[in-house]
Amino acid sequence: MSGPVAPSCFTFLVPRITKNRIIFCLLLVNLVLIFLYSEVKRQSSSLSRPNPGGYRGGKPEGINTDSSSHAPASDALIINSDIGDPVIFEPYWLKYGIDMVIPPWHSISYVSSQRQISPFFEDFLIDEIISVHKIVGNAVTKDRHIVIGAGSIQLLQAALYALSVNDRSPPLKVVSAYPFYSAYPMVTDFVQSKLYEWAGDAMDFEATSNRDGYIEIVNYPNNPDGTFRHAVVNGSGGLIHDLAYYWPQYTPITSPADHDIMLFTLSKFSGHAGSRVGWAIVKDLKVAQLMSKYIFLNTIGLSRDAQARAAHIMRYVVHHYSQKGSAPYRLKTGPDNTTLLFHHAYDALKHRWKELRGLVVSGARFTLQDYPLAFCTFFGETTTSHPAFAWLKCEQDRNCEELLNSVNVRSRGGHQFGILDPQYTRISMILNLKEFTTLHSRLALLNNSSQTQCEIELTTERSDWSARYL
Ligand SMILES: Cc1ncc(COP(=O)(O)O)c(C=O)c1O
């Protein structure tokens, strides 16, 4: 626009230069400059404006937030029930979650608090963690130290370091009773530490007379089979209790867990796996300090944004339960219970388990692990487990994972969990609804079919290492 203004001013002035004509021209040029300036400002502010409805709040526009709509519809598409991605929680948060805002100036500094054993842990997150455990009654937090890390996997490594760094003996043996979570061996041996090494099934060492030099990982309810576990070797190296699934939606809460090192994760508490927030509740101050040191040297703490998000989520959960008083929080007190996280997730899992068990008993091809009834202090009634994974056994086929592969369902075969019997495979129960429905119908197809595994053509390859780690 400025282009034509200069020549037209020039032709306007040249025949007769008067004061009025000069003022008029200057005014015109000024107007053009003001217009140009406001245009540039408008464009740059639209670039820096936060994604509307994204981080700021509201349901993101233009982004498909329902992961179930990404689910494959056709038989040719793959259902990935191999990984334990907790997207089952997504509809809950989409419906009930409250938006949060983190302004750009917030949490700029590396450090946050002076109160905790590490300046990288946010005071307000520690307070929310304690409140959550108080409401649920699943862990003792009094006189304990809380260490925050990038998911419970980082905390597991921090705990291995803390338990072994001052040990003079050769590498400590890390064991867990089989079937054990498939990440344990990978994580333990990944950096080929001189301090510790994976030694396999804890049962192999049960009768060991000298229990020096063993660190045992106890996972309850256990991934993959959902059973309750106790330490087997109980060696001098120490115990790490992985309680990722000790929440009321998965299993009855029978009493507050009270162990030396207990690991929890936001991933399975509320489904926010992508935030990468985990916490350890630790009895011994020195161990907690060493774990914090590991996390400091490994990642200089955990993202403060992630810590803020975790606290926001926990505050929401605690607020809604505390409005109802204290436990027990009955399962059938009215429709408003669906607004409560654990009630909502419990209902969803219970329903899926009912469907899967119904399918399994209607044929002879598969069987599932049975779980005992137990009194859940959180719900105030007797319930049973609805684990995040089903430990499926194929009664007639040689290889259960391969059988499921044949109908384009990815699962995780028993060998990944330390067992040699290929009749077992693990399927996720926490995938999105559309995928679960398709998974169910494909298993039903196999259940009603007399085809053997060899007659069904394999159509796809196995998933890569990264997917199989989770
Ligand atoms: C038993 C168990 N522990 C730990 C983890 C890791 O959780 P995070 O996402 O916090 O690293 C998982 C994830 O599936 C798990 O099943």
The ligand as an ORCA input file, in Angstrom:
! r2SCAN-3c Opt
* xyz 0 1
  C       4.351    -52.915     36.976
  C       4.727    -51.633     36.315
  N       5.648    -50.874     36.889
  C       6.035    -49.734     36.322
  C       5.497    -49.301     35.132
  C       6.005    -48.050     34.491
  O       5.223    -46.964     34.732
  P       5.690    -45.510     34.314
  O       4.805    -45.111     33.177
  O       5.477    -44.673     35.506
  O       7.127    -45.543     33.972
  C       4.536    -50.060     34.496
  C       3.972    -49.620     33.216
  O       3.274    -50.293     32.527
  C       4.150    -51.275     35.099
  O       3.250    -52.060     34.525
*
